[in-house]
Amino acid sequence: MGRLSELLALAGARGEKLGLPYSGALTPTEAHEVWQLAPGARLVDLRTHAELEWVGRVPGAIEIEWNTWPEGVRNPNFLAQLHHQVDPEALLLLLCRSGARSHYAALLAQQAGYATCYNILEGFEGDRDAHGQRGHIGGWRFAGLPWTQA
C-alpha cells in the first residue's frame, strides 16, 4: 500500500470512528501530504476574505467563503462557486479556521455529488488556548505548513 492509500485509509477509519457521512478527516499535516501526493486534489479554504487577509492564506488553495464577510451569513453561492472551480471527481480537502465550517461544507459537498470529501481537523488556526487565543494549539499554521500573510 502506498503512502497516499495509507493516509486516505487512516482518514476513512477516523471518519468512521467519528460517525462522519463523508470520506473522512485528516490532520493538517496529513492533508498537506495528501494534497501533494494526489493528482488533481483540491484544497478549498472556506474562511472569510477578512480571515484570509488578516490571519493568513494557504498558497495554492482555492478560496470560497462559507460565510460572507462582513455580514457573517452563509454564502448562498457556495455550491455554485465550488462547482465552478472544482470538478466533482476531484479529491476535496476542506479547510476553515478550526474544522467546524469545513465539516459542514464536507457534508454539503458530499450531498451535492463530491465523492471524496475530507475535513481538515484543527483548521488553519486550531483550538483556543487557556487565554482564548488561537494559533498555539493545533492547526495548519501551528504545524509549520506553507502559509503567507499580507
Rosetta blueprint (number, residue, H / E / L):
1 M L
2 G L
3 R H
4 L H
5 S H
6 E H
7 L H
8 L H
9 A H
10 L H
11 A H
12 G H
13 A H
14 R H
15 G H
16 E H
17 K H
18 L H
19 G L
20 L L
21 P L
22 Y L
23 S L
24 G E
25 A E
26 L E
27 T L
28 P H
29 T H
30 E H
31 A H
32 H H
33 E H
34 V H
35 W H
36 Q H
37 L H
38 A L
39 P L
40 G L
41 A L
42 R E
43 L E
44 V E
45 D E
46 L L
47 R L
48 T L
49 H H
50 A H
51 E H
52 L H
53 E H
54 W H
55 V L
56 G L
57 R E
58 V L
59 P L
60 G L
61 A L
62 I E
63 E E
64 I L
65 E L
66 W L
67 N E
68 T L
69 W L
70 P L
71 E L
72 G L
73 V L
74 R E
75 N L
76 P L
77 N L
78 F H
79 L H
80 A H
81 Q H
82 L H
83 H H
84 H H
85 Q H
86 V L
87 D L
88 P L
89 E L
90 A L
91 L L
92 L E
93 L E
94 L E
95 L E
96 C L
97 R L
98 S L
99 G L
100 A H
101 R H
102 S H
103 H H
104 Y H
105 A H
106 A H
107 L H
108 L H
109 A H
110 Q H
111 Q H
112 A L
113 G L
114 Y L
115 A L
116 T L
117 C E
118 Y E
119 N E
120 I E
121 L L
122 E L
123 G L
124 F L
125 E L
126 G L
127 D E
128 R L
129 D L
130 A L
131 H L
132 G L
133 Q L
134 R L
135 G L
136 H L
137 I E
138 G L
139 G L
140 W L
141 R L
142 F L
143 A L
144 G L
145 L L
146 P L
147 W L
148 T E
149 Q L
150 A L
